[in-house]
Amino acid sequence: MASERDSSASRTLSDLVEELLEHEGPLPIFGAGDPVLRMAAQPFDGQLDQGLLARFVAALRATMHATPGVGLAAPQVGVPLRLAVIEDPAPVPEEIRLARARVPQPFRVLVNPSYEGVGAARAAFFEGCLSVPGYQAVVARPVEVRLTAWDERGLPVDEVFRGWPARIVQHETDHLDGTLYLDRAEPRSLSSNWAAAELWGQPTPERAAQELGFTLPG
Ligand code: ZN
């Protein structure tokens, strides 16, 4: 019974991805409120064959570039698999790069990722999500995390990420557990993209915290 159910679920996910890839251009992004963003995604165990996985990863990457974003998780395109891509060229001024530790993150595929915080240090910054368009909010997160995952070739990954890349890893892995950044955000920090850019574009969110009335870690 279990194996029958498994194989039927595998066919469904594979068909779903094949259908998605039939269309040209960036994949449509699912927005908050869709249940696919609130469920635990299935661990990847070969539901997509190697060729389909490679095509899906390429489509996720192209969609991430087009939107643009620095990470994209499979549930955000309606596919409940534990799979995400990250990439951040970090085109930011030096002052912001230093304050936020926003160093470039080369393209990576995260298969079945999970993370745990390393040490007690936390950092709070505005972040946004392609599935919650138009808004940003401040999220306090561990500065360092240990990521365990596989890469797209099935090789094990066990690596410590720091600074902004660690934030991206956490945000995307959270998607695979049905968690949105808003679940972890300071509610009073919620800002339109306009406000985030025009009022709270400082390297750190200290002024936003004072004027909007929320607290920062440390
Ligand atoms: Zn997101």
py3Dmol code that shows the C-alpha trace and the ligand (Angstrom):
import py3Dmol

protein = """\
ATOM      1  CA  MET A   1       0.000   0.000   0.000  1.00  0.00           C
ATOM      2  CA  ALA A   2       2.628   2.488   1.043  1.00  0.00           C
ATOM      3  CA  SER A   3       4.727   1.926  -2.039  1.00  0.00           C
ATOM      4  CA  GLU A   4       1.687   2.276  -4.287  1.00  0.00           C
ATOM      5  CA  ARG A   5       0.769   5.531  -2.644  1.00  0.00           C
ATOM      6  CA  ASP A   6       4.377   6.726  -2.917  1.00  0.00           C
ATOM      7  CA  SER A   7       4.639   5.957  -6.588  1.00  0.00           C
ATOM      8  CA  SER A   8       1.339   7.677  -7.305  1.00  0.00           C
ATOM      9  CA  ALA A   9       2.527  10.775  -5.383  1.00  0.00           C
ATOM     10  CA  SER A  10       5.793  10.677  -7.360  1.00  0.00           C
ATOM     11  CA  ARG A  11       3.962  10.627 -10.673  1.00  0.00           C
ATOM     12  CA  THR A  12       1.865  13.570  -9.571  1.00  0.00           C
ATOM     13  CA  LEU A  13       4.808  15.771  -8.620  1.00  0.00           C
ATOM     14  CA  SER A  14       6.679  14.850 -11.763  1.00  0.00           C
ATOM     15  CA  ASP A  15       3.607  15.638 -13.885  1.00  0.00           C
ATOM     16  CA  LEU A  16       3.092  18.896 -12.029  1.00  0.00           C
ATOM     17  CA  VAL A  17       6.650  20.026 -12.789  1.00  0.00           C
ATOM     18  CA  GLU A  18       6.428  18.898 -16.416  1.00  0.00           C
ATOM     19  CA  GLU A  19       3.257  20.981 -16.798  1.00  0.00           C
ATOM     20  CA  LEU A  20       4.911  24.010 -15.206  1.00  0.00           C
ATOM     21  CA  LEU A  21       7.863  23.749 -17.592  1.00  0.00           C
ATOM     22  CA  GLU A  22       5.647  23.618 -20.666  1.00  0.00           C
ATOM     23  CA  HIS A  23       5.197  27.367 -20.434  1.00  0.00           C
ATOM     24  CA  GLU A  24       7.850  29.800 -21.574  1.00  0.00           C
ATOM     25  CA  GLY A  25       9.287  32.449 -19.305  1.00  0.00           C
ATOM     26  CA  PRO A  26       9.391  32.890 -15.531  1.00  0.00           C
ATOM     27  CA  LEU A  27       7.246  30.557 -13.432  1.00  0.00           C
ATOM     28  CA  PRO A  28       4.204  32.110 -11.744  1.00  0.00           C
ATOM     29  CA  ILE A  29       4.792  32.897  -8.068  1.00  0.00           C
ATOM     30  CA  PHE A  30       2.214  31.725  -5.524  1.00  0.00           C
ATOM     31  CA  GLY A  31       1.218  34.377  -2.988  1.00  0.00           C
ATOM     32  CA  ALA A  32       0.599  34.194   0.751  1.00  0.00           C
ATOM     33  CA  GLY A  33      -2.756  32.620   1.482  1.00  0.00           C
ATOM     34  CA  ASP A  34      -2.159  29.646  -0.780  1.00  0.00           C
ATOM     35  CA  PRO A  35      -2.017  26.457   1.295  1.00  0.00           C
ATOM     36  CA  VAL A  36       1.060  25.245  -0.604  1.00  0.00           C
ATOM     37  CA  LEU A  37       3.019  27.929   1.279  1.00  0.00           C
ATOM     38  CA  ARG A  38       1.781  26.615   4.620  1.00  0.00           C
ATOM     39  CA  MET A  39       2.462  22.889   4.336  1.00  0.00           C
ATOM     40  CA  ALA A  40       5.612  20.936   5.057  1.00  0.00           C
ATOM     41  CA  ALA A  41       7.132  20.168   1.675  1.00  0.00           C
ATOM     42  CA  GLN A  42       7.983  16.543   0.810  1.00  0.00           C
ATOM     43  CA  PRO A  43      11.611  15.531   1.138  1.00  0.00           C
ATOM     44  CA  PHE A  44      13.152  15.033  -2.278  1.00  0.00           C
ATOM     45  CA  ASP A  45      13.859  11.357  -2.876  1.00  0.00           C
ATOM     46  CA  GLY A  46      13.922  11.085  -6.630  1.00  0.00           C
ATOM     47  CA  GLN A  47      10.330  12.170  -7.421  1.00  0.00           C
ATOM     48  CA  LEU A  48      11.860  14.063 -10.380  1.00  0.00           C
ATOM     49  CA  ASP A  49      14.388  12.223 -12.518  1.00  0.00           C
ATOM     50  CA  GLN A  50      17.809  13.790 -13.018  1.00  0.00           C
ATOM     51  CA  GLY A  51      16.883  15.499 -16.276  1.00  0.00           C
ATOM     52  CA  LEU A  52      13.623  16.948 -14.963  1.00  0.00           C
ATOM     53  CA  LEU A  53      15.311  18.082 -11.751  1.00  0.00           C
ATOM     54  CA  ALA A  54      17.947  19.933 -13.797  1.00  0.00           C
ATOM     55  CA  ARG A  55      15.276  21.620 -15.940  1.00  0.00           C
ATOM     56  CA  PHE A  56      13.245  22.576 -12.859  1.00  0.00           C
ATOM     57  CA  VAL A  57      16.308  24.019 -11.106  1.00  0.00           C
ATOM     58  CA  ALA A  58      17.108  26.053 -14.246  1.00  0.00           C
ATOM     59  CA  ALA A  59      13.535  27.396 -14.304  1.00  0.00           C
ATOM     60  CA  LEU A  60      13.686  28.292 -10.595  1.00  0.00           C
ATOM     61  CA  ARG A  61      16.950  30.127 -11.199  1.00  0.00           C
ATOM     62  CA  ALA A  62      15.596  32.016 -14.219  1.00  0.00           C
ATOM     63  CA  THR A  63      12.464  32.950 -12.249  1.00  0.00           C
ATOM     64  CA  MET A  64      14.584  34.157  -9.310  1.00  0.00           C
ATOM     65  CA  HIS A  65      16.613  36.347 -11.692  1.00  0.00           C
ATOM     66  CA  ALA A  66      13.519  37.716 -13.435  1.00  0.00           C
ATOM     67  CA  THR A  67      11.509  38.686 -10.374  1.00  0.00           C
ATOM     68  CA  PRO A  68      14.234  39.612  -9.110  1.00  0.00           C
ATOM     69  CA  GLY A  69      15.020  37.825  -5.872  1.00  0.00           C
ATOM     70  CA  VAL A  70      17.954  36.278  -4.026  1.00  0.00           C
ATOM     71  CA  GLY A  71      16.256  32.986  -3.271  1.00  0.00           C
ATOM     72  CA  LEU A  72      13.276  30.924  -4.393  1.00  0.00           C
ATOM     73  CA  ALA A  73      11.757  27.809  -2.844  1.00  0.00           C
ATOM     74  CA  ALA A  74       9.824  25.211  -4.836  1.00  0.00           C
ATOM     75  CA  PRO A  75       6.543  25.769  -2.883  1.00  0.00           C
ATOM     76  CA  GLN A  76       6.585  29.364  -4.132  1.00  0.00           C
ATOM     77  CA  VAL A  77       5.916  28.035  -7.621  1.00  0.00           C
ATOM     78  CA  GLY A  78       3.354  25.565  -6.285  1.00  0.00           C
ATOM     79  CA  VAL A  79       5.628  22.518  -5.992  1.00  0.00           C
ATOM     80  CA  PRO A  80       5.678  21.052  -2.455  1.00  0.00           C
ATOM     81  CA  LEU A  81       9.212  19.640  -2.592  1.00  0.00           C
ATOM     82  CA  ARG A  82      12.107  20.403  -0.239  1.00  0.00           C
ATOM     83  CA  LEU A  83      14.106  22.237  -2.865  1.00  0.00           C
ATOM     84  CA  ALA A  84      15.294  25.851  -3.107  1.00  0.00           C
ATOM     85  CA  VAL A  85      17.788  27.968  -5.007  1.00  0.00           C
ATOM     86  CA  ILE A  86      19.778  30.920  -3.693  1.00  0.00           C
ATOM     87  CA  GLU A  87      22.021  33.482  -5.395  1.00  0.00           C
ATOM     88  CA  ASP A  88      22.881  37.035  -4.431  1.00  0.00           C
ATOM     89  CA  PRO A  89      25.323  39.215  -6.364  1.00  0.00           C
ATOM     90  CA  ALA A  90      24.851  41.736  -3.501  1.00  0.00           C
ATOM     91  CA  PRO A  91      24.929  44.954  -5.532  1.00  0.00           C
ATOM     92  CA  VAL A  92      24.818  47.233  -2.476  1.00  0.00           C
ATOM     93  CA  PRO A  93      26.900  50.193  -1.286  1.00  0.00           C
ATOM     94  CA  GLU A  94      29.898  49.429   0.923  1.00  0.00           C
ATOM     95  CA  GLU A  95      28.233  50.955   4.002  1.00  0.00           C
ATOM     96  CA  ILE A  96      25.281  48.564   3.678  1.00  0.00           C
ATOM     97  CA  ARG A  97      27.471  45.597   2.834  1.00  0.00           C
ATOM     98  CA  LEU A  98      29.425  46.119   6.064  1.00  0.00           C
ATOM     99  CA  ALA A  99      26.400  46.747   8.307  1.00  0.00           C
ATOM    100  CA  ARG A 100      24.387  43.793   6.999  1.00  0.00           C
ATOM    101  CA  ALA A 101      27.271  41.461   6.146  1.00  0.00           C
ATOM    102  CA  ARG A 102      25.710  41.274   2.700  1.00  0.00           C
ATOM    103  CA  VAL A 103      28.483  39.539   0.844  1.00  0.00           C
ATOM    104  CA  PRO A 104      27.925  37.901  -2.548  1.00  0.00           C
ATOM    105  CA  GLN A 105      26.387  34.430  -2.421  1.00  0.00           C
ATOM    106  CA  PRO A 106      27.115  32.284  -5.480  1.00  0.00           C
ATOM    107  CA  PHE A 107      24.312  30.224  -6.987  1.00  0.00           C
ATOM    108  CA  ARG A 108      23.448  27.167  -4.907  1.00  0.00           C
ATOM    109  CA  VAL A 109      20.796  24.471  -5.028  1.00  0.00           C
ATOM    110  CA  LEU A 110      19.533  23.331  -1.622  1.00  0.00           C
ATOM    111  CA  VAL A 111      17.956  19.879  -1.591  1.00  0.00           C
ATOM    112  CA  ASN A 112      16.342  18.742   1.672  1.00  0.00           C
ATOM    113  CA  PRO A 113      17.942  21.592   3.633  1.00  0.00           C
ATOM    114  CA  SER A 114      17.665  22.103   7.354  1.00  0.00           C
ATOM    115  CA  TYR A 115      19.521  24.543   9.583  1.00  0.00           C
ATOM    116  CA  GLU A 116      20.294  25.266  13.191  1.00  0.00           C
ATOM    117  CA  GLY A 117      21.570  28.493  14.732  1.00  0.00           C
ATOM    118  CA  VAL A 118      25.254  28.630  15.713  1.00  0.00           C
ATOM    119  CA  GLY A 119      25.904  30.710  18.839  1.00  0.00           C
ATOM    120  CA  ALA A 120      23.609  33.262  20.411  1.00  0.00           C
ATOM    121  CA  ALA A 121      24.215  36.254  18.127  1.00  0.00           C
ATOM    122  CA  ARG A 122      21.150  37.524  16.316  1.00  0.00           C
ATOM    123  CA  ALA A 123      20.767  40.269  13.734  1.00  0.00           C
ATOM    124  CA  ALA A 124      17.606  42.116  12.710  1.00  0.00           C
ATOM    125  CA  PHE A 125      17.060  43.624   9.278  1.00  0.00           C
ATOM    126  CA  PHE A 126      14.257  44.323   6.848  1.00  0.00           C
ATOM    127  CA  GLU A 127      13.515  41.457   4.513  1.00  0.00           C
ATOM    128  CA  GLY A 128      10.864  40.749   1.939  1.00  0.00           C
ATOM    129  CA  CYS A 129       9.414  37.784   0.089  1.00  0.00           C
ATOM    130  CA  LEU A 130       8.307  37.253  -3.496  1.00  0.00           C
ATOM    131  CA  SER A 131       5.173  35.586  -2.114  1.00  0.00           C
ATOM    132  CA  VAL A 132       4.289  38.688  -0.068  1.00  0.00           C
ATOM    133  CA  PRO A 133       4.712  41.400  -2.687  1.00  0.00           C
ATOM    134  CA  GLY A 134       4.744  45.072  -1.768  1.00  0.00           C
ATOM    135  CA  TYR A 135       5.898  44.775   1.837  1.00  0.00           C
ATOM    136  CA  GLN A 136       8.951  44.288   3.997  1.00  0.00           C
ATOM    137  CA  ALA A 137       9.403  43.723   7.712  1.00  0.00           C
ATOM    138  CA  VAL A 138      12.215  43.380  10.225  1.00  0.00           C
ATOM    139  CA  VAL A 139      13.152  39.833  11.201  1.00  0.00           C
ATOM    140  CA  ALA A 140      15.643  38.924  13.924  1.00  0.00           C
ATOM    141  CA  ARG A 141      17.569  35.780  12.987  1.00  0.00           C
ATOM    142  CA  PRO A 142      20.720  33.959  14.040  1.00  0.00           C
ATOM    143  CA  VAL A 143      23.791  35.559  12.453  1.00  0.00           C
ATOM    144  CA  GLU A 144      25.292  32.133  11.792  1.00  0.00           C
ATOM    145  CA  VAL A 145      23.610  28.872  10.919  1.00  0.00           C
ATOM    146  CA  ARG A 146      24.811  25.388  10.189  1.00  0.00           C
ATOM    147  CA  LEU A 147      23.138  24.090   7.043  1.00  0.00           C
ATOM    148  CA  THR A 148      22.814  20.419   6.256  1.00  0.00           C
ATOM    149  CA  ALA A 149      21.417  19.514   2.858  1.00  0.00           C
ATOM    150  CA  TRP A 150      22.231  17.774  -0.408  1.00  0.00           C
ATOM    151  CA  ASP A 151      23.285  19.535  -3.540  1.00  0.00           C
ATOM    152  CA  GLU A 152      21.689  18.919  -6.947  1.00  0.00           C
ATOM    153  CA  ARG A 153      24.094  16.031  -7.606  1.00  0.00           C
ATOM    154  CA  GLY A 154      23.031  14.292  -4.414  1.00  0.00           C
ATOM    155  CA  LEU A 155      26.234  15.120  -2.536  1.00  0.00           C
ATOM    156  CA  PRO A 156      25.929  15.977   1.154  1.00  0.00           C
ATOM    157  CA  VAL A 157      26.321  19.589   2.297  1.00  0.00           C
ATOM    158  CA  ASP A 158      27.302  20.499   5.854  1.00  0.00           C
ATOM    159  CA  GLU A 159      28.332  24.113   5.978  1.00  0.00           C
ATOM    160  CA  VAL A 160      28.212  27.225   8.147  1.00  0.00           C
ATOM    161  CA  PHE A 161      26.689  30.344   6.585  1.00  0.00           C
ATOM    162  CA  ARG A 162      27.136  33.822   8.067  1.00  0.00           C
ATOM    163  CA  GLY A 163      25.627  37.250   7.603  1.00  0.00           C
ATOM    164  CA  TRP A 164      23.211  37.888   4.739  1.00  0.00           C
ATOM    165  CA  PRO A 165      23.749  34.499   3.079  1.00  0.00           C
ATOM    166  CA  ALA A 166      22.717  32.916   6.415  1.00  0.00           C
ATOM    167  CA  ARG A 167      19.534  35.023   6.320  1.00  0.00           C
ATOM    168  CA  ILE A 168      18.747  33.823   2.796  1.00  0.00           C
ATOM    169  CA  VAL A 169      19.334  30.189   3.774  1.00  0.00           C
ATOM    170  CA  GLN A 170      16.968  30.548   6.742  1.00  0.00           C
ATOM    171  CA  HIS A 171      14.258  32.345   4.766  1.00  0.00           C
ATOM    172  CA  GLU A 172      14.250  29.760   1.969  1.00  0.00           C
ATOM    173  CA  THR A 173      14.476  26.726   4.268  1.00  0.00           C
ATOM    174  CA  ASP A 174      11.608  28.136   6.346  1.00  0.00           C
ATOM    175  CA  HIS A 175       9.464  28.107   3.190  1.00  0.00           C
ATOM    176  CA  LEU A 176       9.906  24.323   3.033  1.00  0.00           C
ATOM    177  CA  ASP A 177       8.457  24.029   6.530  1.00  0.00           C
ATOM    178  CA  GLY A 178       5.431  26.172   5.686  1.00  0.00           C
ATOM    179  CA  THR A 179       6.837  29.204   7.502  1.00  0.00           C
ATOM    180  CA  LEU A 180       6.753  32.711   6.035  1.00  0.00           C
ATOM    181  CA  TYR A 181       9.104  35.450   7.200  1.00  0.00           C
ATOM    182  CA  LEU A 182       6.086  37.344   8.537  1.00  0.00           C
ATOM    183  CA  ASP A 183       5.682  34.604  11.165  1.00  0.00           C
ATOM    184  CA  ARG A 184       9.042  35.662  12.593  1.00  0.00           C
ATOM    185  CA  ALA A 185       8.822  39.416  11.900  1.00  0.00           C
ATOM    186  CA  GLU A 186       8.318  42.338  14.263  1.00  0.00           C
ATOM    187  CA  PRO A 187       4.677  43.165  13.449  1.00  0.00           C
ATOM    188  CA  ARG A 188       5.124  46.894  14.013  1.00  0.00           C
ATOM    189  CA  SER A 189       7.967  47.013  11.491  1.00  0.00           C
ATOM    190  CA  LEU A 190       5.703  46.047   8.567  1.00  0.00           C
ATOM    191  CA  SER A 191       6.418  48.616   5.862  1.00  0.00           C
ATOM    192  CA  SER A 192       5.401  49.155   2.274  1.00  0.00           C
ATOM    193  CA  ASN A 193       8.245  48.851  -0.201  1.00  0.00           C
ATOM    194  CA  TRP A 194       8.001  52.624  -0.560  1.00  0.00           C
ATOM    195  CA  ALA A 195       8.463  53.203   3.174  1.00  0.00           C
ATOM    196  CA  ALA A 196      11.227  50.627   3.399  1.00  0.00           C
ATOM    197  CA  ALA A 197      13.133  52.355   0.605  1.00  0.00           C
ATOM    198  CA  GLU A 198      12.360  56.002   1.321  1.00  0.00           C
ATOM    199  CA  LEU A 199      12.172  56.059   5.120  1.00  0.00           C
ATOM    200  CA  TRP A 200      14.068  53.005   6.340  1.00  0.00           C
ATOM    201  CA  GLY A 201      16.872  52.618   3.848  1.00  0.00           C
ATOM    202  CA  GLN A 202      19.540  53.145   6.533  1.00  0.00           C
ATOM    203  CA  PRO A 203      22.097  50.359   6.869  1.00  0.00           C
ATOM    204  CA  THR A 204      20.410  49.162  10.093  1.00  0.00           C
ATOM    205  CA  PRO A 205      16.754  49.345  11.235  1.00  0.00           C
ATOM    206  CA  GLU A 206      17.468  51.342  14.436  1.00  0.00           C
ATOM    207  CA  ARG A 207      15.610  54.435  13.318  1.00  0.00           C
ATOM    208  CA  ALA A 208      12.671  52.355  12.121  1.00  0.00           C
ATOM    209  CA  ALA A 209      12.570  50.648  15.520  1.00  0.00           C
ATOM    210  CA  GLN A 210      12.459  54.002  17.320  1.00  0.00           C
ATOM    211  CA  GLU A 211       9.860  55.600  15.111  1.00  0.00           C
ATOM    212  CA  LEU A 212       7.600  52.588  14.544  1.00  0.00           C
ATOM    213  CA  GLY A 213       7.893  51.245  18.090  1.00  0.00           C
ATOM    214  CA  PHE A 214       9.481  47.823  18.067  1.00  0.00           C
ATOM    215  CA  THR A 215      12.543  46.382  19.741  1.00  0.00           C
ATOM    216  CA  LEU A 216      15.734  45.010  18.260  1.00  0.00           C
ATOM    217  CA  PRO A 217      17.757  42.114  19.689  1.00  0.00           C
ATOM    218  CA  GLY A 218      20.743  42.866  21.902  1.00  0.00           C
TER     219      GLY A 218
END
"""
ligand_1 = """\
1
ZN
Zn 10.109 34.080 0.585
"""
view = py3Dmol.view(width=600, height=400)
view.addModel(protein, "pdb")
view.setStyle({"model": 0}, {"cartoon": {"style": "trace"}})
view.addModel(ligand_1, "xyz")
view.setStyle({"model": 1}, {"stick": {}})
view.zoomTo()
view.show()
